Amino acid sequence: MSEPLVIIERRNDGVAVLTLNRPSARTAVNVDMATAIVDAVEAAQDARCIVITGADPAFCAGLDLRNLGTDKLVDLPRFIDAVAHSEVPTIAAVNGAAVGAGMSLALASDIIIAGESAYFLPSFARLGLVPDAGITFHLARRIGGGRSLSSLMLAEKIDAKTALNWGLAYAVVPDAEVVARAQAVARRLATGPCAVLGQIRSLHASTFDNSLQEQLRAERSAQEMTLETHDCVEGVRAFFEKREPNFSEH
């Protein structure tokens, strides 16, 4: 019996670790892998945070080029949408290469933590392809329009240090520690106020489309919805009692 294309590890701290498991192909995404990612992300929605990583030696080498020209290729972006619209926070633990659609996958996550030898490569133009899988959307929002356009047109490798300096990655750690660091950040999110984190993610996603006045109204509406929740009451109470809050709502 073959191993699953995505291994799901459910931890007792509320974190689900999804390991893309196609090491012989450097976790290149074919139709089956895309479907497996969607299924795994949907199955992990009962967690409080999701960590996505790849089986060594790579995070994800992008689209399996043997899928080019197939009529099923149109279905591949579904795995990007599943990550980007996850109901719970997502963290990409980038071990090794994140190339093409693999870079798109990392960018679809909320937070990126990279190993020191990891790199990001928007390789599409090198192959005579238009960048896809959401990278034109997410990269510009992550590092700014100028750097994004240059990166996509030149298709140059972005090493971990540069990714950190540009704001593409949240943190860079020794290779052996990348998943552990991602799990530590995930635990912090998992013990946080889930409803509030959801509102933050939603507001952040809309900020590039709204005017200032529209965003102010959206923030006020979100704030009004949270003021009477357990998490808000607990957070304020913990502040005055000089202790760590105990958030419990999912």
N, C-alpha and C positions, 0 to 999 in steps of 0.2 A: 504493500500500500504506500503510495507516494505521500510525502509530507505536504501540508497545506501551503498554499502560496502566501498566505498571511497568517502568522502565528499570533494568537491573542493570549496575552498573559494578564490575568486579572489579579491585582494585588489587593491586600486587605486594607490599604490606605485610600481606597477610592480611585486609584490610578489604573488605567488599562494601557498596557504596552503592546503596540502592534508592530511586529517585525516582518518587513517585506522579505519573503523567503524564496528567492530565485538566484542564489549566489553564482551558479554556473553561468548565468547570463548577466551578472552584475546588476541583478534586479531590474533589468529592462522590462518595460511595461508592454505586454501584449494584451489581447482582448481578455484572456482569462485572468491575468493579473489585475487589470482594471476592474473587472467584476468582483474579484476577491477583495480589493481595497474597499469598494463601495459596501460590500456585505459586512466586512469587518468593522468599518466605521459605524454603520447602522447598528451592528450587534453591540458595540461598545457605548452606545448612548446612555446606558444605565450607569456608567462610571461618572465620576466627577471631573475627570481630566483624562485626556488621551495623549500618549507619547507615540510618535511614529518614527521608526528607525529602519535601517536596512541590514540584512545579514551581510557580514563582511564578505567581500572587500569593499563594497560600495553602498551608499545610501540608495541611489537609483540612477542608472545609466541612461535614463530617458526612454523614449519610444523604441520598442523592438522594430528595427527597420524592415524586418520581414513582414510587418503588418502594412507597410506602405502600399497603397493602391487597393487595399481590400475594402469591401463595402461596409465592413464593421468598424472601420477607423473612426467614423463619426461618433461612435458610442464612447470612445476613450475619454473625452473630457468629463464624463460623469464622475470619475474618481476625484477630480479637482473640485467639482461642485460639492461632492459629499463631504470633503474635508473643510472647504471654505464655509459651508453652511451647517457644520456640526452644531448641535445644541449645547455641547460642552466644549470648553477650551481645548485647543490642540497645540502640541509642541512638537517640532521636528528636531530630532536628535541626528544631526547630519554627520555620519561616519564615512569618510571617503568622498567619492565623487557624487555630485548632484548635477546631472547633465540634462539639458533640454527639458523634456517633460518632468524629469526628476527634480530639476530646479523649480519648475512650476509647482510641483507637489510641496516642496519645502516652503515656498512663498505663500501657498494657500493656508498654511498653518498660522496660528496667532503669534508664536514665538519660535525663533530658530536658535538652536545651540549647536555649535560646530566644533568638531575636533580640530586640532592644530594642523593636521595634514589634509583636512577636508578642503574641497574647492567647489565652486559653482561655475558652470559653463553654459551660457545660453547659445548653444551650438547651431541653432537652426539655419542661420545664413550660410554657414560653412557647407551645409548640405543642400543648399538651394531651396530651402523651405522657409515659409513665413512663420515667425514665432507664434505658437498657439498654446493651448492648455492654460489659458488665463495669464500667461506671463506678461503680456503687454499691459494688463490691468494691474496686477499685483506689484510688479517690479517698480513701476513709476511711483506708485504710492509708498513704496518702502524706501526708495533711495532718491527720489526726485526725477523730474522729467529729463533733465540734461544727461545725467549719468545713465539713466535707463536707456535712452535712445542710443547713446554711444555704445553701451554694452551690447545691445541687441544687434546693431549694425556691424560692429567690429567682431562680435562673437569671440571675445577673448576670455581666457580663464580668470576668474576672480578668486584669489586665494583667501584663506580664512581671515588673515589679518586685515586685508583690504575690506572684506565683507563686514568685519566688525567696525572699521573706521567709517564705512559708508552708512552704517545703520541697517545693513541687510541682516546681520546676525546680532542677537542680543548678547551672546557671550561666546568666547572661544576658550576651550579647555583642552588639557592633554587628551590624546585620542582614547586612551584606556578609560577615561572618566566621562566621556560625552553622554552616555546613556544614564549613568548615575546622576550627573548634574541635571539632566532633563527630568529625571524622576524626582529629584529634590525640588525643582521648580514646580513640577506638577503637583507634588504634595502640598506645597504652599497654596496653589490655586484650589486644590481639592478641599482644603480646610477654610477657604474664603467664602464670602457671601455669594452664592451661586447666581441668584437673581440679579444682583448688582453687577457681577461680572458679565452676565448676559446683556444687560443694558449698556455697559461700557463698550462691549464688542459691537453692538448694534449702532450706537451713536458714532463710534469711530468709523464704521463702514459708510455712514451717511455723510460724514463731514466734508467729503470732496464734492458732493453733489448739492448740498444745501447752501443757501446764503447764510450770513451770520445770524440774521433774525430767525430764519427757519431752524437753525441749529439751536439757538437759545430757547425757542419754543419746544423743540424736541427734548432738550435737556430738562426743562422745567416739567414737562409731562412725565418723563422717566423718574424724576425726583419725587414728584407727587405720589407716584405708584409705590415707591419704596419707603416713604416716611413712616408708614404704619406697619411695616413688615417686622417679623421677629428679628431679622438680621440687623435692621436699623436700630431697633430698640436695644438689642444686645450689644451692638457696636458702641453706641453712646454710653450705655451703662458701664461697659468694660473700660471706657475711657476715664470716666469719673472714679471708678473703683481701682484704677491703675493696675489692670490685669489684661491678659490676652483674651480677646473675644472668643466665644464658642459658637460659631455659626453652624446651623444645622439644617437649614432649608435647602432643598434640592431644586 
